[in-house]
Amino acid sequence: MTLLTGLLLAATFTRAMQPVNSLDPILSQSAYDSHAVQLIYETPLTIDYTARPYRLAPGLCELPEVSADGLVYTFRLVPDAPLGAEDIRRALERLRDVDNTHGSCGKWTMKAVREIRVSDPRTLTVELSVRQHVFPWLMAMSYAAVADAKGEGTGPYRLKSWRRNHEMVFERNPDWRGWAGNPHPFDTVRYLVVDDPSTQWLMFLRGELDCLDAIARDNWGAVMQADGTLDPRLAEQGVRLYGGHAALEMRYIGMNMRDPVLGRNRKLRQALSCAFDFPTWSRFYNNSIGRAGGPVPSCADGCLDEPSSYRFNLRKARRLLAEAGYPGGTDPQTGRPLALILSLGRPTQDSREAAELLASFYARIGVRLELRFLTWPAFMNAVNKGDVQLYQMAWVGDYPDAENFLQLFHSKNKSPGPNHSDYDNPDYDAAYDAAMAAETAEAREAQWRRCQEILREDCPWIFTHVTKSYSLVRSRVQNFVPSDFPYGYEKFLRTDEK
């Protein structure tokens, strides 16, 4: 293994990225969109780059004042904010648009908002119709990013060029006030669209990338030693390894609850959950993933720690399948094995191998899993329209609270909102709403527990695993801090090659 150096421009930070679909903040549906949006635009609040546990920090505004009843938030702009309260109001009203003329998938973030008022050029008041303890966190999301009156951003970088599905280049905004605390920033940020993890790895070795956000399964042995430490050949060349902790990210196979086969048959969904072989799945990923017992990862506040009743158990899976009306996996209408279609985005070699492993799990109980590979935009379009039966996805947490994962199942958030399974259970909605209305953390957590118990029984998802975070970073990149909220983090980086 030889790591070449010197191929990267000193003042340019280069990384691999999946395609960005939109730079419009209210359309920033994916994590990849958010990376780019928060380079260009600023948000009312931000998440502290280094604080652990995570906490909010001022952005365009100071941290808000909250009324005693938890319904009124008063935001005052920071002294050097380049925008006014009216700019923020305009951005939030556009996101909130009751007619949804802009087609925002982030409208759910504004559903509790009753009124937005500007009391003076530097003060904004947001009144909610119901309590929403996570509302300040929503003001740090890309959906809430603010443009000026011309529609331009005031963030740390500006878009210089964009060749869709190939490359994005951002140049430093010299007017951004935050540079005062970063004496040697990168002048240019370059995103290269590289789908294949093996290609990313080779580019990193050739000195064409400054970092890798993940270690590909096939490259694990070239990076990690048996004791979990970095290969000394990489360490000697200045490469740094970060991570190994559970990330705020849930991987799952969603089930379309409007599907006539899956949606009306809870025992079938339970059987599919019991047939998912996590021990084999973990070995496939070099034991670099964590077990998921429900919809909330262990690092989020409010996670239910007890094991699920529908974890891997083939005997139970076969019994539930028979009770569901498919003894031995046979579809009584056809006399052949029950066939289900799993839709997946990004047809890489690794994703195909993983999907084939999934199919082998269900073959054990007599179910045929047919694989449908789509490009990422086509996949998201199919999911948003409900044109899927089973679909494989991840949810990257927007903030470290159970609510961010549990809101994925509320009926008010059905597609094209984040409830892509179109799950609808009045008991669940009632528990969720009670949690949001709770006046104490203890009362709220009791309702979060109830929500998770209901979901575990209904099985609208197969909870495959929790991601563990690993990053490789070249030595010339300084001030890198692993984060579950890396959007726009390039503004904090420094280069030692000035």
N, C-alpha and C positions, 0 to 999 in steps of 0.2 A: 504494500500500500504506500503510495507516494502522494503527498499533498503538495501541490504546486502553489506558488504564491506570486503576487505581483500582477495578476491579470485584471484586478479590479482598480478602477480609478480611485485615488485617495479620498476625494471628497464625495464619493457616491456610495450609498448603502444599497446593496442589491439583494433581493430575496425572491423566492418563488411564491407565486400566488395563483389561486384558482381564478377563473374569469370574474370580473366585476360586471354586474348587470346594469347598475345605475349609480350616478353620482348625486341624484336627487335625494336629500336626506329622508323624506317621507317614504321613499321607495327602497330604502336600504334594508332589504329583507334578509340578506345573508351576512355572515361574519366577514366575508370578503368585501362586500359593499361597505361595511362599517369601517374596515381598515382604511379604505380610500377616503370616505366621507369625512372622517375625523382628522385626516391630514389637511383638508381644505377648509372645513368649517369648525366653528367653536360651538360648544353646548352650554346651556345655562349653568350646569354643574359638571364636575368631573370626578373621576375616581382616583384617589391618591395613588401615585405610581408605586410607592415603596411600602406603604402601610400594610401590615398584616396583623390581625384580620383586616379585611378591606374596609375602607371608610370613604365617605364623600368629601370632596374638597371644592373650594370655589372655582367657578369657570368664568363665564361672563358675569355671573352673579355671586354674591356672598351666599353662604348657607342660609336657608329661609327661616323666618320666624313663623311659628305654627300656633294657631289659636287653640284655646283650651279644649274646644270640642273636636279638634283635629280636622276641621273642614276648610280652614282658610290658611293659605300659604302666602306670605309676603316676601318677595324677592327684591333685593336692592342690588343694582349693578356695582361691580367692583370699580374703584376710582378710575382706572385706566381702560375701562371697557371701550372698544371702538364702535360699539353699537348702542342703541338706545332701547328703552323699555318697549317702545312701539314696534321695533324690529322683532323683538322676542314674541310679543303678542301676535304679530302677523304670522310668524312661523308656526306658533302653536295653534292658531286658528286654522291655518291651512292644513295642518295635521288632523285637526279635530273636525274638519269639514263635514257637516251633518249629511250632506248629499253625496259625499265621497266622490266628488267629481274628479279628484286627482288619482283615485284608485289606490290610495295608500293602504299597504298591508299593516301599517303601524297605528292605525286608527284606534286599536284597542287600548293604547296607552292613555287616551284622552276620554275614555268612556265615563269616568267618574267626574269629569269637569263640568260644572254648572255654568261658570262665567269666568272670563278673563278680563281684568280691568287694568288700565294704566292710570295711576293717580298723579304721577308727575314723570318727567322724561327719564328718571332714573329708578322708578319704582313700579313693580308689577305685582298685582294680586291675583291669585288663582283660588277660586271658590269651588269646592267639591260638593257633589250631591250626597255622597256617602264617604265614610272614612276609607282611607287608602294609605296605610302606613308606609308603603313603598313608593309613594308618589315622588319624593325627592330623587330616588334612584332613577325614575323614568326621565328625569331632567338631565341625566348624564348619558342617555342613549343617543345613538345616531339619528333616530327619528326626530329628536328635538333640536337638532343642529340648526343654527340660525344663519341666514343669508342677509346681506345688506339690501338696501332698496333696489339695487341693480341686479340682485340675484347672485352676487358673488360672495365668496367666503372671506373670513378674516383670520383663518387658521394659520398654522406654521408653514404650510406649503401651498403651492399653486400647481395646477395641472399644466404641464408643459406639452406633453404629447400623449396620444392614446391610440394604439393600434389594437383594436378589439381582438380578444382571444390570442394576443401575442405579447404586448408590452404596454405598460403605463410608466410615464416618467413625470416626477414632480420636482419642482425647483423651490428652493427656500424663499419664503416670503420675508424680505428684510424688515418689513414693518411690524412683524409679530412681536408683541411686547415680551413674550416668554424667553426670547433669546438672551436676555440680560443674565439669566442664570445658567446659561450653557455656553461656555467660551469657545468650544470647538465642535459645533454641530456639523452634520453632513449637509452639504450644499444641495445635493440631489438624492432623491429616493427613487429607486427603479424596481418596479414589479414585473417579473417575467412569468408568463403563464406557462407552467410546466405541470402537466397532469400526472406524469408517471413518477412515482417515488424513486425508482432506480435511476432515472435520468437526473432527478434532483441530487441524488447522492453523488453521481459522477461529476456533476457540475460543481458541487461543493469541493470534491477532491481536486478538481482542476483549478480551483480558485476563482470560479465564476459566480459564486454566491457567498454572501457574508454569514448566513445563518441557515439552519434547517429547523423548522418548527416541529418536526416529528422524525423519528427514526423508522424507516421502512422495515417491515417484518423481515424481508430477505437480507437486509443489511445489518441486522441486529448483531450477529457474530463478529462483524468487522468493526463494530463500534464499542460493544460492551464485553467486558470480561465476565467470567462466571460469577464473580462476587458482586456484579452490578456496577463496577467502576469503569471508567473510560479506558479504552485500549491505550497502552503507554505510547504507541507510535503516534497516535493523534495528540496525546497530551504533550509529548516532546516538541511538537510543532506549534504549540500555543493554542490549540483548540480547547474550548471549555465546554463542559457538560453541565446542564442545568436540569433540575426536575426530579422525577420519580414519584411525585405526589399525585394523589387523586385530583383530577381537574374538575372544574364546575361544568361538566359536560356529560350528557346522558346519551348513549347510543341505544337505538331501539328499532324494532320492526312494528310499524303501525298497522292497524287493521281498520279498513273503511267500514264504519258502523252503518253506512247506508247500503252496503253490499248485501244482497238477499241471502247469501250463504253464511257469511260471518256475522253480520250485524244482529241477527235474531237468534243466534245459537251460542249462548255463553259457554256451555260445556265444550263446544268445539274450540273456542278461543282458549279455554283453560287447558285443553289437551295439547294445543300447539305450544303453549307456554311450558308445559311439563316436558315436552319432547326436545326443548332447546338444551343442548348438552354444553353447559358452560365450561366444565373441566377441559373438554376437548377444544372448545373455542379458545380458551385461555392459552393452551399449549400452542395452538396455531399462531397466536400472537406473542409467542416467547414469554408467556406469563407476565406480560408488560401491561396488563389491563386489570381493572378491579371488578368484583362481582356487583351486580345491580340487583337489589332486592325490591325495587319499586321505582317510581318515577323521579324521586328526589335523590341526587347524589349525596354521599356521606358528608361532603365538605360544606353543604348548605345548611343554614339554620332551619330546624324543624324536620330533619330527616327521620323517618321511622326506621329504627335499626333492626327490628326483629326480622328473621328470615321469612320469605314468602311461602305460603302453602302450595304454590304452584312453581317451585323451583324444579330443577331437573329430576325426573322420576319416570322412567319409561313404563313401568307397570301401571302407574297412575294415569299416564298419558293414554295408554291403550284402553283402560277402563273408561275414562272420560270420553274417548272417541266413540266407543260403543254406545255409551249413554247419549251421546250427541246424535246418534242415528247413522253412524258410519263404522260398523263393526269391522275390525281388521283394515280400516281405511277405505272400505268399499263404498262407493256412491250408489245408493239403492236405485237411483234414477237411470244410471247407465250400466251398472254391473261392473264397472271398472274402478280403478283407484280414484279417490277424490283428487281432483286437480285444482290447485290454487296458483295464482300468478303473483309473483313477487317482482315489483318494479324497483329498479335501481338507477341512480345517476352515475356518471363517470365510469365508463366501461374499461377500467385499467386491468392489467393482468392480475394484480393483487385482489381487486374487487371481484373479479370473476372466480378466482380460486376460493375466496371467502364465501361467495354465493353458492358455489358447488358444494362446499362443506355444509352449508345450511340445508341444501337439498338432500344431502345424505342423512342428516338428522331426521328429516320427515319421512324419508323412505323407510326408516326403521319401523314406523307405525303404519306404513302402507299408504301414505299421502304423497302424491307427486307434486313437487314444487317446480313450477315452470318459471324461468328467469326471463325478465324483460329489461334489457339495458337501453337507457336513453341518455342523450346529452343532458348536462345539468339544467339548462334553461327549459328543455322539453320536459324533463322530469318534474321540475317545480311547477310548470304549467299544468301537468297532469294531476299532480297532488292537489293544487289549488282548486281545480275543477272537480275533484273527486273521481277522476278517471283512473283509479287504481283499486286493486283489491287488497294486496299487502304492499307495503312500501318500506324501504330501509332508510332511516334518517338519523340525524343527531340533533340534539338541542343544546346549544351553547348558552349557558346562563347569562342573562343580562344583568343580574345582580344576585348577591349571595343569600337569597331568601327562598324558602320552600314555595312561596307564592308564585315565583317566576316559573316554576315547573308545573305547579298545580293549575295555573290559569290556562294551561294547554288543553284542559279537559272541560272547561266551563262552556255551556251551550251558547253563551253570548259570543264566544270567540271562534265559532265554526269557520271553516274555510270560506273566503281566502284569508281569514284570520289564522292564528297559530294552532287552533284546534283542528288539525288536518284530518283527524279520524272522524270528525263530526260526531263525537261522543256526546250523548244527551241523556243525563240521569238527574231527575229532579232532586233526589236525595243528596246527590253529590253537590249540585248547585246550592242547595240549602246550607250544607256544611261549609262550603267555600264562602258563601255570603256571610255566614255567621262569623267566620274567621276574620273577614275583612271589617266587620262591624265591631269586633271585640275591642274592649277598652284596655285590656291588659295583655301582656305577652303570654301569660299562662293560659288565659282563655283562648287566645288565638292558636296556640300550639295544640290544645286539645282538639280543636276543629281540624287542624292540619292532619292530625293523626287519623281522625275519622275519614277525611278525604282519601288518605292513602290506603286505609283499610277497604274502602269501597272500590277503589281502582284495582287493588290486588285481587279482589273477588271477581270483578267484571272483566279484567284482562283485555282492555282495548289496545294494549301494547304488549309485545314480548320484550321484556327488559333485558337486552343482550349484555351490556357492560358499561362500566364507567371508564372513561379514558384516563390514563396517567400521562402527565405532561413531561415531555423530554425535549430539550433544545440543544443544538450544537451551534456554537458561536465562535467566529474567528477572533484572534487575539487583538486585531486592530480596532474592534468595536468595544467601546468602553461604556460603562453605566447601563449595561443590559440587566434587567430585572425580570424574571419570569412572572407572568401575570395571566389570570383568567380574563383580563380585560385589556388586551394588547392594542386596541384600536387607536391609531395615531401615535403609538409609543415611540416611533422614530424621532419625534421631537425631543425626546429625553436622551437620545444616544449622543455619544461623543466619539470622535475619531482621533487616534494618536498619530495620524499621518498628515497633519497640517503643515 
